[in-house]
C-alpha cells in the first residue's frame, strides 16, 4: 500500500472525516419515535419490483455496521423487522461489539495515556471484515431469501462479500454507504473525491498519532463542548441532544486505518448481478449526497441492466431519520430474486 493510501496525509484526512461514519447501524439507534428526518422516501428506478413481501415470505436480513460501531446499533431496525416476521443477523466486525477493544485509558479518561495506548484493532484489515460478513451470509443463506444491508463504511465489506458469494445473496442494500467504483476503488478515494469536499472533518478531535497507533481514535466521552458540537454536526445535527448522546454512548474509540486504503470494487459478473437498492440520505455531512449520487451513477454504468433502486430520504442526516419505520419499509419492500 502506498503512503498516500495508508499512513500518509490522505489517510489522516479521510480517517478524520470518517470519525462520524460511526453509526454503522446507529443510523436509527437514536430513537424509535417519529421526529426529525424523512417520514417517507421517494423511490427512483425500481427495476426489480418492490412493495411489501407477500404474507408468509420470511427473509433473513444481514446488517453490517460502519466504523467505530457495532451490530447492536441496528437494534431499532432489527426489532421492527423481527416484529414483521423476518429473521435478522446484526454482524459484529472483529474486535467490535461483543468483542470490542476498550482502551484502559478510555475507561479512566487518562487523556495522556489514551494518546499512546496500543490497539489490537490496528492489525485488522478489509479482508478480516469481509470474512466476518461472508461467514454470516453463508450460514444465514441456508434458511431462505437473504438481504445484505450496509451502512456507511460497512459498504466496502458488503461489496467484497457480493464479489465472493453472489449466489447466496438475493438483494444488497446500501444505506448512506460507500460503494467504491473503478474510478474510486477505495474508501480513501471516495472521500478524496471532489464530491466529498463538503464532508465534515475532525482535525482537532483525533487522539494521538494515528500513523503510530494504526487506528483512528476518538474520545466520545469528552466533556469539551467544542468537540461534542463537531461530533453532533457530523452525525445528526438536527436531532435532539438526548438522541445524540445515546448514539455516542455506544461508539468505539478505535477503527483500523488499513481498511481505508484497501480495494473494494464490485465486479460486473459477480456483485453486479445481484439486485441492489440505495437509501440516499439528503443531509448527510459525511457520505455527502453528491458522493452518494456519483457512486450510484458509476455502479449503474457498470451494470446498465441491473441498476440501483434509489429511495430518497431528503431530510435525513448520516444516521438517518429518528423514526426507523420508513427505513424498515424500504428494506422490507426490496424484491428478492429467484436463485
N, C-alpha and C positions, 0 to 999 in steps of 0.2 A: 504494500500500500504506500502511495506517495505521501510526502509530508503535507501536501495540500488537502488530502482526504482524511488523514489521521495524524493528530499530533501537531498540526500547524494552525495558522490563523483561521483558515476556513472552518476547520472542525470546531475551534473555540467559539467562533461566532455562531455557527449552527447550533452547537450544544447550548449556548446561552439562550438563543431563541427557543430552543426545544424544551427549556425548563417548563414551559407551560403546556407542552404536549404531554401533560402529566396525567391527564384524567383517564387515559385509556377508556375504560368504561365509566369513569367518573362523569362521563357525558351526562348521566342523569342521576348520579348519586346525590346531587344537591337537594333533591326533594321529589315528592310524588304528587303534589297538588298542582292545579293549574296556576300558571304565573307568567312571568316574563318569558318571551320566546314564542316561536311559531306554534299556533294551536293546530295547524294543519300544514300540509305541504302540497305545492303544485307539482304535478308529475309531467315529465317530458320523456319522450321516447316510448318506453314500454313495448319493445318488440316481442317480448316473451309473455305477454299477458299480464295478469295481476288480479287484484281483488282477494277477498278473504278465502282461505282454503275451504274446500267443501267439508261438511261435517264428517268427522272421523279420520281426517287426514292429519296424522301426527308426524311432526318433523323433529329433528334434532338441530338446535342452534348451537354452534360452537363459537363462543365470543372471545375475542382476543384483545387484550388491553394494550395501552400505549406505554410510553416511557414514564418512569417514576410512579408506576401504578401497579395494580394487581387485579386479579379476577373478581375480587369482592366488590369492586366498584360498579360491576354490572348488576348489582342486586335489584334495583327497581325494575329494570328491563327484564331480567331473568324471572323475577317474581310474576310479572304480568304475563309473560309468555307461558310460564308454567300454569298459571290460573286459566289460561285459554286452552290448555290441554297439550302443550308441547313439552318436549324434553330440552333441557338446557345444560351445556357444559361451559362454565366460565374458566378459561385456562389461566393458571398462574405460570408466568415465564420463570425460568430458573433464577433462584435467589430473589424471587418476588413473592408477595402474598404470604402463604403459609410457611414458606421457607425463606422469608425476607432476611437480608442482612441489615441490621440496625447498628450503626457505629455506637460504641460505648459513649463517646464524647457527645453524640447527639442526645442520648438519654440524659446525660448530666448537664448538657448545654455548656460544656467547656469549649468555647469557640476557638481558642488557640489550638487545642488538641484536635478538634474537628477538622482543622485545615490540613492536617498531615496524617491522620489515621488511615492505614492501608485498607483497601477494599477488595474482597474477592470478586466483586462484580466486574472489575476491570478485566478479568480473564474471559468473560463471556463475549461471544460474537453472534452474528446473524445466523450462522449455522446452528448454534445452540437453541436460539429462539425458534427457528423454523422447524427444528427437530421436535421440539416440545409440541408445537401446533400439529405437526403431521401425526405424532403419536395419538393425540386426542382424536383427530379426524379418522384415523384407521380404526380405532375402537368404536367410535360413535356411528360410523357409516354402516356397521353391521346391522343396525336396528331400523333402517329405513332412510327416507329422504333427509339430506343434510344441507344446512345453510351455514356457510362460514362467514363470520362478521368481524370486521376490524374497525377499531377507532384509532385515528392518529398514527403514531409510529407502528402500531400493530399491522398496518397495511403491508409493510415490507416482508414480514414473516408470512403473512397470508398469501401474498403473491408468490413467494418461494414455494409454499405448500401447493398452490394451484399448478405450478410447473411440475411438481413432483408426483402428485396423485390426482390429476383432474378427473379421473374416472370415479372417484369417491365423493366428489363434491357436486351438488345439484344447483347451487347458486352461491355466488360470492357477493357480499355487500360491504362496501367501503363507506364508513361514516366519518366525514371530515378527515379523511385518512390519506396517507401517502400511497400513491400508485405510480412508482417510477416508470420511466419510458426510455426508449433508446437514446433520446437526447438528454435525458436526466436520469441516469441509471442508478444513482444512489440517493439516499436521503440528503446528504450534503449537497448534491447537485440540485435537488428540488428546492432546498431552502436558499441556495445561492442564486436561483433564477430571478430575473427582473420582476416576475410576478409575485415574488415573495418580499419585495422591498419594504412593504408596509407592516411586516410582521413585527411584533413587539420583541425587544431584546431585554436581557437582564445582566448587563455588563457588571453592575455593582453588586449583584446578589450571589454570584458564584462564590463558593467556599473553597479556598486552597488553590493550588496549581493543578489545573485539570490534566495537563500533559504528564505531570509526575504521578498523579493519582490514577490516571487512566479512566476516570469517571467524571461525569458532570455531577457535582454535589451541591445541594441546596439545603438551607436551614429553614424548613417550613414552619418551625416553631418560633421563629423570630418574633420579637416584640417591637421591632422597628416599624413604625408606621409607613415610612417610605417604601420599605421592602414589601410590606403587605399590599400597599396600593399598586405596586408594579405587578405582583403576582395576580391580584384580582383583575387588573386590566387585561392581562394575558388570557386568563381563564374564563371569567364570567363577569365582565364589568357591570352589566346591567342587572345582575342577580342580587338578592338581599345579602347583607353581610353574614347572617347566620348560615345561609346556604353555602357561601364561600368558605366559611370556617369548617363546615362539615367536610367539604371536599379536601382541603389541605390537611385536615387531621389524619387522613389515611394515606397521604403521599409518602413515598420512599425517598430517602436522601440521595441515593446514588443510581446512576444509569451509565452503562458502559459506553465509551466513545467508539469502540471498534465498529459497532453496527452502523454508525452514521456513514461510514465510507465504503460499505460493502454492497455489492451489486444486487439488485432485486428487481429485475425486469421481467414482466410477463411475456412468455413465448407464444407465438401465434398458434402453434399446433397443440399446445397443452393447456396452459392457463386461458388462452384465447378462445377455446371452445366452450368454456363454462359460462352460462348466463350470469350477468352481473348488474348490480344496482349501485348507484352512488347517492348517499344522503348528503346534500350540499348545504352547508351552514353559511348563511349570507353575511354574518357579522363576525366571522372568525378572524382573530388577530394573530393567529399562529400559522395554521394552514389556510392562507388567505383565500377568499373567493376566487381571485384571479388565478392563483396557483391551482386550485381545485379545477377550474374550468380548463386550464391548459392540460392537466393530467387526464381529464375526461376526454378531451378532444384528441390527444395523441393516442390514447388507447383505442378510441373509435376508428382512427385512421389505420391502425394496425389490423383491426378485425372489423371491416365495414359491414360484414354480415352478422356480427354479434356485438352490437353497441350497448353502452350503458343505458339503463333506465335511470333517469335522474329525478329525485324528489328534492324540491327546493324548499328549505326551511329558511326563509328570507331574513328572519329576525333572530336567528339562533347564533350565539357565540360558540366558542370552541367546545365547551362542554355540552352544548345543545340546550333545548328548551327545558324549563323546570319541570314541566309535565311530561312524563315519559310516554304517555298514551299515543300521541301521533307518531312517535318514532317506532313504537311497537306495532302500530297499524301498518306502517311501511314495511317493517320486517316480516310481518305475518302475510302481507299482501304479495310478496315476491312469488313468482311462478317457479315451480321446480320441474326440471326436465325429466324425461324418462331415460334411465340409463340403458 
